Amino acid sequence: MADKQATVYVVDLGASMGTCNADRSETDLEYVLRYLWDRITTTVSNGRKTDTIAVVGFRTDGSDNSLVQSDDNYTNIRVLNPIGQFLMPQIRGLKKLLGPSTTDQGDGVSALVVALDLIEKYCKKLKYIRNIVLLTNGTGKFDFDGVDDIIEQIREHKINLTVLGVDFDDPEFGFLETDKSPVKAENEIALRELCDRCDGIFGTVAEAVEEIQRPRTKKTRPVHSFRGHLSIGNESINPESTLSIDVERFPRTMVAKPPTASSFALSSELDPTNDLQTIRNTRTFQVGDDDAPGKSIDIDREDMAKGYLYGRTIVPISAEDQEIVKFNTGASLKIVGFIPKSGFERSMCLTNSNIIVASKANDEAIMALSSFIHALYELDSLAIARMVTKDDKPPVMIAMAPIIEPEFECLVEVQLPFAEDVRQYKFAPLDTVKTITGKVLDKHRFIPTEELQEAMNDYVDSMDLMNLEGLNDPLLPFGQPEDVFSPVLHRIQQVIRARAIVPDEEGLPDPSPVLLNYSTIPTGLDPEEELARLRQTADVCLVPTKAKGEKVGRDKPLSGLDVGKLLEGRIQSRRIDPSNPIPEFRQMVVSVRGEEGIRPLVQQMGDIIKDIIHHSVGDLQYNKAIECLRVIREDCITLEVFELYDSFIRELKLFVGVDRRDFWSRVRKDRLGLVLPSEDSRSNTSIEESNKLYYGR
């Protein structure tokens, strides 16, 4: 379980926070809120109930705290959000309150006391990580009388104090404000001394804003995936010569995945309090039956059996048979041998890495495993073992390597492949060519010349990243793992946080510059000259693309007959057959031109669809109507007459009404509503208009 944490953010909301300084286009408060919102949304995204937050504002227009009734020094201080778990309602409510006030009255040190009071009452004597973060521009009132008592309380309760100031001097970061006012300079010195005496953190907001651009890796408390005995020897044959050590297995590295989206539906007018409603999925199983209505019958899951392909035949195996063929195993970790470290190929790793440590409550196991780890380290060897994590689980083969650090020892293990997991492929050599008779050719168009080989070598060397300097530290090689982040993962998280704060803002925020560091060719690489030489040596020629003409209708038949004119006469003399609507509709659409020729065909198909819906027994004929509707939609988009379909789908919504609203749910599920601009650029239909047709009445 993760450590419980309580954080109180103390934000300066004075009138001076509404001004712009240091040639910034945003106010001091907007500058501070960039950091505040990032920290709050990061905590919310973790989804832990034990991570609690409170927000206190000072230099506010009013007063709202538990200490103001007993002391006038606590005026113009408001508890904007009491301490507790932050969710979307708290974010929405806090956003309305974070604005500059009309006054500069209010003491910043008294606001710290209010934050201390909130933490003491909430955390009491329980085990919490306690944090207070003060955000200010330092231009207001800070009464440091009695600050010694405050420092004593901060130390007593082990509170982590952080003070971030707008345009505060930070020589290490490289920022110095030259025209600082005397009041701000005095407050800045006093706040720095306060942090030093509390072992806190003092810095400038500019550094904090720059730091939040860098994605943070999520650390979670690991949960064991195996508890048992690490054994060496055959316990069943000779138990006296078998070594058994109590061990536990925990994940060391895990693949970070972006958050997944969930499906929701717009709430109905009957429930205006909730904007979204959860979609509940149901699953049914059917088999074909020519004698049943709809030519299919429903079956229960219990009546189904698993079938396995054997060639082109499906071989069924019942649940009872599967129990018989199941490979029965017991949880275990048995060493089967040792190999030299030099003989292990990194390509053999199949999974994430895990660590194996001794049981914490067993001193003998800790000593025994430590001896085993040091033996592997001194012999520069790896242990190969057979592992079964739980009873009846399939066994896996693993390799274990020793890790020894000053205060930590463990075995790192990865899963190894079985023989069936390794694919051996043979490829013809690239530097030799053999004829059918077996003669080896020295010169061939597939064999590179010495000049071409040299040009390719120079081109590859020109793109060598090993000699480039790092982006952040010139002494480190280029592309350090801790500096390379997943753009997909962190970009999605960035967008989610932005939408949580400002849901109605158009457009998306720009990607963090850190995510774009490796999106372009580094400046130290200049392969253009070598590339041009390689092209010339290899005689690379551009192959012209084939001309693509617009294909209208079908290819002209060999007979030379004008099928279009024949079908035009057929259309005028014959209507679409309701028993075979889709093929005839598409045959007739091919031969007509313009909207006036397509309109009567769409009207005929529309009448057929209405007739199918009207005479359908329950939902038996809905699939046929949906397919006809899909064909009309696709052809209208292809022929650039989507207006005909939009007009018909609105008419169909009125025709369906209440009696056949279950059919309209099928239309909504298959997304057969109005044509959107993403499907036809000439369409002006908005998402809101499309949803209104789907869900409106």
C-alpha positions, 0 to 999 in steps of 0.5 A: 500500500502506498504511503499516505500523503497530505499536501496543503498549497498556500497560494497568494491571491493578492491584487498584485498577482494580477499584474504582468512582470518580467516581459511575460504575457501572463500574470503572476497568478497565471504563471503560478497556476501553471505549476499548481494545476500540474501538481494537482492533476498529477495527484488526481491522475494517480487515483489514490484516496490516500493522496489528499490535498487542501488549498489555502488562499491569502490576500483574498477579499474575504476570510474563511478559516477556523482561526479568524474568530480568535485572532484578527491576524488571520483575516483575508485568508480563505480555505478554498478547499478543505483537505481531502481527496481531489476529484473532478468536482473539486477541480471545477470548484477550485478553478472558479476561486483562483483569481486575483482579489481586489486587495493586498491585505493579508499575512502570508505567515498567518496563511502558513499557520492556517495550513499547519492547523489543517494538517494537524487536525487531519493527520493527527498522530497518524503516519502521513507524509506532510507537505506545505507549498507556498506560492507567492510573488513576495510583494505582500505582508509577511509578519515574521514575529513568532516565526520560531514557534512555527519552525518548531511545529514544522520540525516537530510534525516533520512537514516538508516546506516548499516556498516558490516565488515569482521572480525570486533570485536563484543563482544556481538556476541562473535567474536574478531580478535587478529592479526588485522592490525593497519589500520584496527583497526583504520578504525573499531573504526572510522566506529563504532563511525560514526554509533553511531553518526548516530544511525546506526547499526555496526556489523560483517559480521559473525553475518549477515551471521548467521542471514540470515540462519534464515527464515524471516516471510513476513509482508504485509499491511492488506487490509480490508475485511469488512466495516460496522456496529457492531450492538447489538439489533434488529434494525428493531423492536426497533431501539432506543435500538440498538447499532451500531458501525462503524467497519472495519475487517482486517486479523490478521494471514494468511497461508503462501504458497510456490510460485507456478510454471508456465508452459512455453515452450522453445522458437522457433528459430524464437525468440532467444531473449527469452528463455521461452514462456508463454503457453496459455490455451484454453478450449472446451466442448464436448458432445457425438453424434454418428452421428457427426464426432469423435462421439462428438460435441462442445458446448458453455459454455452458453449452459451448466447448473449446475447439482447436484447429487441426489443419482445416478441421476443428477438434472440440475438447470438452471441459472435462477432457481439458481437466485430464490433459492439464499439466499439473504443477506446484508452486516452486523455484528450482535451480537446474544449472549455471552458465557463465555470464559471457554466454548469455545473449540479451536477445534471449530475454522474453519479459520484464525483469523481476527481483528475488529477495530473501524473506524479510522475517527469516534471518537464515534465509537472508544470510543464505541468499546473500552467500548465494548472490556473492558466489554468483558474483565472484564466479561471474555466472548466472543461475538457470531455474525452473519457476512455477508461480502458482499451483497449476500454472505453466512452468517457465525457465528463468535466468537469475543474475546477482546485483550487489549494492551498498545496502541492497542485494538481490537476484534479477531474473528474466524469462527464457525461451523454450526451444519452440519459442526460437525461430531459426531462419536461414538467409542467403549471404549478401556478399556472394552470388551462386549460379544454378551450377554452384559457381560463385560469382565475384561480380554481379549487380547484387554484389556491392563494389568496393566504391559502393561499400566505402560510400555506405560505410561513410554514410553509416559513420556520419549517422553515428550517435555515439560521438554526439553530446547529450542534450542536457549534459555535454559530458554524457553520451547522446540519448541517455535512457532517463532523458528519453520519454514515451511521447504517446504515454505522456502526450495523452496524459498531458491532454487529459490534464488540460481537458480536466482543467479547461474542458471547453477550450478549443484546440489542444496544448502544445506538446512538451518540448522535452517530448520533442527533443529526439523528434528531429535529426540532431544538429551534430549529424550532417549526413547529406553530403555522404547521402548524395555520394551514396546515391551517385555511386549506387546510381539511384534513380527515381521511378515515376509513379503511374498516372492515376486517372479518375475511374468513373463507372466500370471498365469498358467491356470488350464487346464495345457496348455502351452499358451505361445507356442500356442501364439508363433505359432500364432505370426508366422502365424498371424499379429496384426489386425489394427482394434484391435491393442492394445489387440492383441499386449499385448497378443502377448507380454506376450508370447515372450521373449527377444528383438528379439521376441518383435522387430517385434511386435513393428515394426508392431505396428509402421506401424499401427500407421503411417497408422492411422496418414496418413489416419486420416481426420484432427485430428479425429484419433489422439487419437487412434494413441496416445493410441497405442504409449503409449502402446508401450512405457509402455511395452518397459519400463516394458520389459527393451527394451526401445531402441526399443521405442527410435528408433521408436519415432525418426523414427516417428518424421521424418515421421510426418514432417511438414504436420502432426506437429499438431500430434507431438504437441500431442506427446509433450503434453502427454510426449511420447518422449524419455525414461528418466533415471527417467523411466529406470535407464539404459537410458542415455538420458538427458533432453536437448536431450529429449527437442531437440527431442520435439522442434527441427526441 
